[in-house]
Amino acid sequence: MTTTTTTPGTRNGVDTATLFATLDAVSADRDLAKFQFRARNTWVSGTHNVSTIDGYYGAGQEISRNGGFSFDADHPPVLTGSDHGPTPVEFLLHALAACLTAGLVNIAAARGITLTEVTSTVTGDINLLGILGLDREVRNGCSGIKVTFSIHGDAGAEEIAGLVERSRQRSAVYDLLTNGTDIEIQVNAS
Amino acid sequence: MTTTTTTPGTRNGVDTATLFATLDAVSADRDLAKFQFRARNTWVSGTHNVSTIDGYYGAGQEISRNGGFSFDADHPPVLTGSDHGPTPVEFLLHALAACLTAGLVNIAAARGITLTEVTSTVTGDINLLGILGLDREVRNGCSGIKVTFSIHGDAGAEEIAGLVERSRQRSAVYDLLTNGTDIEIQVNAS
């Protein structure tokens, strides 16, 4: 249960005045909308590696987080790893849940709806015959991903479902996963 | 610089005997390849939310990690957040780097190539006019993602580039991002 304190201009922990001011500022200077996010990954051993996420470009400037964040990824023991962190696919499921949730909370705030609880479970079914190279007919990625939200707030079920639908329509990660993304890979080897 | 100790059957920290035994076991019983990964997300406040990643189904059984892993996600201050964690898109870039890296290290081990260092930088360019709803012609997700690897090992540049190419061909996250994935969203509201 999340307790939300409503102060003037704030709903669901979102400063709606700042939210609308941000939209106005970007409308006036569309170059402010150009962002570049980054992750830097270092191999540790076997399937264990670690990414650092710090600086990004956005709102017309380079922004540092002073060291940022660090995340281990690994495979589990049944996949020749040691469970030093989640698998890459699990991080992707987390990214999807986080994107949809942040969006719907912002949209609820903009629509004057107070939320008290938002939880979600994301599942990804994957047949490893693909990545193991044992069946060319099986794709490498998930056959499907399912997101199940449980949401409580001061609006009816239909209106709350509308928040999720709007968030889906505006989600960066949902778009990246469903519509395909260009990925370029460069290798410097020695 | 990663120091790799080579023991019989182990290369790059990968137990190649186990790797090949896993392939044999899955070839013999293809149901072992059916996995389901999961993330459970809880909203905290505003754009801040946290995912827990623990149990998964795979290799014919439910497997728990005894509490698993927990990750905060947020938007930065310039996007009405508080930087309690990386953005969802940054987690996705991390997932991509981690997947390609784990794959290429396994493939190198299988091919008898010893690696000494693997680092990568992943960048995602995104124009927020899409998710802000300010331009219908701009997609919500990244216009493109670029991965730049730096790899050192006991093979020539061409052979090392071949490891990355093979990893790309077998990567779950690369497939999920480039080829599009079905996502179903269900909402339970009250």
Chai-1 contact restraints between the chains, C-beta under 6 A:
chainA,res_idxA,chainB,res_idxB,connection_type,confidence,min_distance_angstrom,max_distance_angstrom,comment,restraint_id
A,T2,B,W43,contact,1.0,0.0,6.0,A-B,restraint_1
A,G13,B,S45,contact,1.0,0.0,6.0,A-B,restraint_2
A,G13,B,G46,contact,1.0,0.0,6.0,A-B,restraint_3
A,V14,B,G46,contact,1.0,0.0,6.0,A-B,restraint_4
A,T18,B,T80,contact,1.0,0.0,6.0,A-B,restraint_5
A,L19,B,T80,contact,1.0,0.0,6.0,A-B,restraint_6
A,V26,B,L132,contact,1.0,0.0,6.0,A-B,restraint_7
A,S27,B,L134,contact,1.0,0.0,6.0,A-B,restraint_8
A,A33,B,N127,contact,1.0,0.0,6.0,A-B,restraint_9
A,A33,B,L128,contact,1.0,0.0,6.0,A-B,restraint_10
A,A33,B,L129,contact,1.0,0.0,6.0,A-B,restraint_11
A,K34,B,N127,contact,1.0,0.0,6.0,A-B,restraint_12
A,F35,B,I126,contact,1.0,0.0,6.0,A-B,restraint_13
A,F35,B,L128,contact,1.0,0.0,6.0,A-B,restraint_14
A,Q36,B,T123,contact,1.0,0.0,6.0,A-B,restraint_15
A,Q36,B,D125,contact,1.0,0.0,6.0,A-B,restraint_16
A,F37,B,V89,contact,1.0,0.0,6.0,A-B,restraint_17
A,F37,B,E90,contact,1.0,0.0,6.0,A-B,restraint_18
A,F37,B,G124,contact,1.0,0.0,6.0,A-B,restraint_19
A,R38,B,T123,contact,1.0,0.0,6.0,A-B,restraint_20
A,A39,B,E90,contact,1.0,0.0,6.0,A-B,restraint_21
A,A39,B,L93,contact,1.0,0.0,6.0,A-B,restraint_22
A,A39,B,H94,contact,1.0,0.0,6.0,A-B,restraint_23
A,A39,B,A97,contact,1.0,0.0,6.0,A-B,restraint_24
A,A39,B,V122,contact,1.0,0.0,6.0,A-B,restraint_25
A,R40,B,T121,contact,1.0,0.0,6.0,A-B,restraint_26
A,N41,B,A97,contact,1.0,0.0,6.0,A-B,restraint_27
A,N41,B,T101,contact,1.0,0.0,6.0,A-B,restraint_28
A,N41,B,S120,contact,1.0,0.0,6.0,A-B,restraint_29
A,T42,B,T119,contact,1.0,0.0,6.0,A-B,restraint_30
A,W43,B,T2,contact,1.0,0.0,6.0,A-B,restraint_31
A,W43,B,T101,contact,1.0,0.0,6.0,A-B,restraint_32
A,W43,B,V118,contact,1.0,0.0,6.0,A-B,restraint_33
A,S45,B,G13,contact,1.0,0.0,6.0,A-B,restraint_34
A,G46,B,G13,contact,1.0,0.0,6.0,A-B,restraint_35
A,G46,B,V14,contact,1.0,0.0,6.0,A-B,restraint_36
A,T47,B,A102,contact,1.0,0.0,6.0,A-B,restraint_37
A,N49,B,A98,contact,1.0,0.0,6.0,A-B,restraint_38
A,N49,B,T101,contact,1.0,0.0,6.0,A-B,restraint_39
A,S51,B,H94,contact,1.0,0.0,6.0,A-B,restraint_40
A,S51,B,A97,contact,1.0,0.0,6.0,A-B,restraint_41
A,I53,B,P86,contact,1.0,0.0,6.0,A-B,restraint_42
A,I53,B,E90,contact,1.0,0.0,6.0,A-B,restraint_43
A,G58,B,V78,contact,1.0,0.0,6.0,A-B,restraint_44
A,A59,B,V78,contact,1.0,0.0,6.0,A-B,restraint_45
A,F69,B,P86,contact,1.0,0.0,6.0,A-B,restraint_46
A,F71,B,H94,contact,1.0,0.0,6.0,A-B,restraint_47
A,A73,B,A98,contact,1.0,0.0,6.0,A-B,restraint_48
A,V78,B,G58,contact,1.0,0.0,6.0,A-B,restraint_49
A,V78,B,A59,contact,1.0,0.0,6.0,A-B,restraint_50
A,T80,B,T18,contact,1.0,0.0,6.0,A-B,restraint_51
A,T80,B,L19,contact,1.0,0.0,6.0,A-B,restraint_52
A,P86,B,I53,contact,1.0,0.0,6.0,A-B,restraint_53
A,P86,B,F69,contact,1.0,0.0,6.0,A-B,restraint_54
A,P88,B,A95,contact,1.0,0.0,6.0,A-B,restraint_55
A,P88,B,A98,contact,1.0,0.0,6.0,A-B,restraint_56
A,P88,B,C99,contact,1.0,0.0,6.0,A-B,restraint_57
A,P88,B,V173,contact,1.0,0.0,6.0,A-B,restraint_58
A,V89,B,F37,contact,1.0,0.0,6.0,A-B,restraint_59
A,V89,B,A172,contact,1.0,0.0,6.0,A-B,restraint_60
A,E90,B,F37,contact,1.0,0.0,6.0,A-B,restraint_61
A,E90,B,A39,contact,1.0,0.0,6.0,A-B,restraint_62
A,E90,B,I53,contact,1.0,0.0,6.0,A-B,restraint_63
A,F91,B,F91,contact,1.0,0.0,6.0,A-B,restraint_64
A,F91,B,H94,contact,1.0,0.0,6.0,A-B,restraint_65
A,F91,B,A95,contact,1.0,0.0,6.0,A-B,restraint_66
A,L92,B,A95,contact,1.0,0.0,6.0,A-B,restraint_67
A,L92,B,V173,contact,1.0,0.0,6.0,A-B,restraint_68
A,L93,B,A39,contact,1.0,0.0,6.0,A-B,restraint_69
A,H94,B,A39,contact,1.0,0.0,6.0,A-B,restraint_70
A,H94,B,S51,contact,1.0,0.0,6.0,A-B,restraint_71
A,H94,B,F71,contact,1.0,0.0,6.0,A-B,restraint_72
A,H94,B,F91,contact,1.0,0.0,6.0,A-B,restraint_73
A,A95,B,P88,contact,1.0,0.0,6.0,A-B,restraint_74
A,A95,B,F91,contact,1.0,0.0,6.0,A-B,restraint_75
A,A95,B,L92,contact,1.0,0.0,6.0,A-B,restraint_76
A,A97,B,A39,contact,1.0,0.0,6.0,A-B,restraint_77
A,A97,B,N41,contact,1.0,0.0,6.0,A-B,restraint_78
A,A97,B,S51,contact,1.0,0.0,6.0,A-B,restraint_79
A,A98,B,N49,contact,1.0,0.0,6.0,A-B,restraint_80
A,A98,B,A73,contact,1.0,0.0,6.0,A-B,restraint_81
A,A98,B,P88,contact,1.0,0.0,6.0,A-B,restraint_82
A,C99,B,P88,contact,1.0,0.0,6.0,A-B,restraint_83
A,T101,B,N41,contact,1.0,0.0,6.0,A-B,restraint_84
A,T101,B,W43,contact,1.0,0.0,6.0,A-B,restraint_85
A,T101,B,N49,contact,1.0,0.0,6.0,A-B,restraint_86
A,A102,B,T47,contact,1.0,0.0,6.0,A-B,restraint_87
A,V118,B,W43,contact,1.0,0.0,6.0,A-B,restraint_88
A,T119,B,T42,contact,1.0,0.0,6.0,A-B,restraint_89
A,S120,B,N41,contact,1.0,0.0,6.0,A-B,restraint_90
A,T121,B,R40,contact,1.0,0.0,6.0,A-B,restraint_91
A,V122,B,A39,contact,1.0,0.0,6.0,A-B,restraint_92
A,T123,B,Q36,contact,1.0,0.0,6.0,A-B,restraint_93
A,T123,B,R38,contact,1.0,0.0,6.0,A-B,restraint_94
A,G124,B,F37,contact,1.0,0.0,6.0,A-B,restraint_95
A,D125,B,Q36,contact,1.0,0.0,6.0,A-B,restraint_96
A,I126,B,F35,contact,1.0,0.0,6.0,A-B,restraint_97
A,N127,B,A33,contact,1.0,0.0,6.0,A-B,restraint_98
A,N127,B,K34,contact,1.0,0.0,6.0,A-B,restraint_99
A,L128,B,A33,contact,1.0,0.0,6.0,A-B,restraint_100
A,L128,B,F35,contact,1.0,0.0,6.0,A-B,restraint_101
A,L129,B,A33,contact,1.0,0.0,6.0,A-B,restraint_102
A,I131,B,R170,contact,1.0,0.0,6.0,A-B,restraint_103
A,I131,B,A172,contact,1.0,0.0,6.0,A-B,restraint_104
A,L132,B,V26,contact,1.0,0.0,6.0,A-B,restraint_105
A,L134,B,S27,contact,1.0,0.0,6.0,A-B,restraint_106
A,R139,B,D175,contact,1.0,0.0,6.0,A-B,restraint_107
A,N140,B,A172,contact,1.0,0.0,6.0,A-B,restraint_108
A,N140,B,D175,contact,1.0,0.0,6.0,A-B,restraint_109
A,G141,B,A172,contact,1.0,0.0,6.0,A-B,restraint_110
A,G141,B,D175,contact,1.0,0.0,6.0,A-B,restraint_111
A,G141,B,L176,contact,1.0,0.0,6.0,A-B,restraint_112
A,C142,B,T181,contact,1.0,0.0,6.0,A-B,restraint_113
A,G144,B,D182,contact,1.0,0.0,6.0,A-B,restraint_114
A,I145,B,T181,contact,1.0,0.0,6.0,A-B,restraint_115
A,I145,B,I183,contact,1.0,0.0,6.0,A-B,restraint_116
A,K146,B,E184,contact,1.0,0.0,6.0,A-B,restraint_117
A,V147,B,I185,contact,1.0,0.0,6.0,A-B,restraint_118
A,T148,B,Q186,contact,1.0,0.0,6.0,A-B,restraint_119
A,F149,B,V187,contact,1.0,0.0,6.0,A-B,restraint_120
A,S150,B,N188,contact,1.0,0.0,6.0,A-B,restraint_121
A,I151,B,A189,contact,1.0,0.0,6.0,A-B,restraint_122
A,H152,B,S190,contact,1.0,0.0,6.0,A-B,restraint_123
A,A157,B,A189,contact,1.0,0.0,6.0,A-B,restraint_124
A,I160,B,A189,contact,1.0,0.0,6.0,A-B,restraint_125
A,A161,B,V187,contact,1.0,0.0,6.0,A-B,restraint_126
A,V164,B,V187,contact,1.0,0.0,6.0,A-B,restraint_127
A,R170,B,I131,contact,1.0,0.0,6.0,A-B,restraint_128
A,A172,B,V89,contact,1.0,0.0,6.0,A-B,restraint_129
A,A172,B,I131,contact,1.0,0.0,6.0,A-B,restraint_130
A,A172,B,N140,contact,1.0,0.0,6.0,A-B,restraint_131
A,A172,B,G141,contact,1.0,0.0,6.0,A-B,restraint_132
A,V173,B,P88,contact,1.0,0.0,6.0,A-B,restraint_133
A,V173,B,L92,contact,1.0,0.0,6.0,A-B,restraint_134
A,D175,B,R139,contact,1.0,0.0,6.0,A-B,restraint_135
A,D175,B,N140,contact,1.0,0.0,6.0,A-B,restraint_136
A,D175,B,G141,contact,1.0,0.0,6.0,A-B,restraint_137
A,L176,B,G141,contact,1.0,0.0,6.0,A-B,restraint_138
A,L177,B,T181,contact,1.0,0.0,6.0,A-B,restraint_139
A,T178,B,G180,contact,1.0,0.0,6.0,A-B,restraint_140
A,T178,B,I183,contact,1.0,0.0,6.0,A-B,restraint_141
A,G180,B,T178,contact,1.0,0.0,6.0,A-B,restraint_142
A,G180,B,G180,contact,1.0,0.0,6.0,A-B,restraint_143
A,T181,B,G141,contact,1.0,0.0,6.0,A-B,restraint_144
A,T181,B,C142,contact,1.0,0.0,6.0,A-B,restraint_145
A,T181,B,I145,contact,1.0,0.0,6.0,A-B,restraint_146
A,T181,B,L177,contact,1.0,0.0,6.0,A-B,restraint_147
A,D182,B,G144,contact,1.0,0.0,6.0,A-B,restraint_148
A,I183,B,I145,contact,1.0,0.0,6.0,A-B,restraint_149
A,I183,B,T178,contact,1.0,0.0,6.0,A-B,restraint_150
A,E184,B,K146,contact,1.0,0.0,6.0,A-B,restraint_151
A,I185,B,V147,contact,1.0,0.0,6.0,A-B,restraint_152
A,Q186,B,T148,contact,1.0,0.0,6.0,A-B,restraint_153
A,V187,B,F149,contact,1.0,0.0,6.0,A-B,restraint_154
A,V187,B,A161,contact,1.0,0.0,6.0,A-B,restraint_155
A,V187,B,V164,contact,1.0,0.0,6.0,A-B,restraint_156
A,N188,B,S150,contact,1.0,0.0,6.0,A-B,restraint_157
A,A189,B,I151,contact,1.0,0.0,6.0,A-B,restraint_158
A,A189,B,A157,contact,1.0,0.0,6.0,A-B,restraint_159
A,A189,B,I160,contact,1.0,0.0,6.0,A-B,restraint_160
A,S190,B,H152,contact,1.0,0.0,6.0,A-B,restraint_161
